[in-house]
């Protein structure tokens, strides 16, 4: 059986505060390092995206995905150079499971991570759902009534436990031992 080289994903998060030519140089140098010792299989520029959480007071970064195959020394060299390169906020190399496919330019990037709390949302809020049509048994002109709890039913946020059910049963039908226990205790005087 032929041994296939493993495929790796390299995700780069580049600082938007760095100059455009510096960010382009980081990607070009990474591409050249991969091509020197391995094989660059695919590349996608995902553009500017918000970070899931602030990293060094930065709220967004420029994302790049590079898929490649190569020896372990290539990965060690990439890790070292990206760790010390100014303009790289984060990088991650992940070994893909055998049989994984290589991304193509037609593959859309993954969904953006959620915006940090308090940040303005770039996507519009979904439209409110249309009210339900009245059921045939209801008189026309009246809106359907929401399911409300019965007057003697426990509140929706009150958990019903066996103790609560026992207390409710005791309140409805007190047994004679409970009544006897109440009469045997002397009153407390202050």
Buried (B, 14 or more C-beta within 10 A) or exposed (E): EEEEEBBBBBBBBBBBEBEEEBBEBBBEEBBEBBEEBBEBBBBBEBEEBBBEEEBEEBEBBBBBBBBBBBEEEBBEBBBEBBEEBEBBBBBEBEEBEEEEEEBEEEEEEEEBEEBEEEEEEEEEEEEEEEEEEEEEEEEEEEEEEEEEEEEEEEEEEEEEEEEEEEEEEEEEEEEEEEEEEEEEEEEEEE
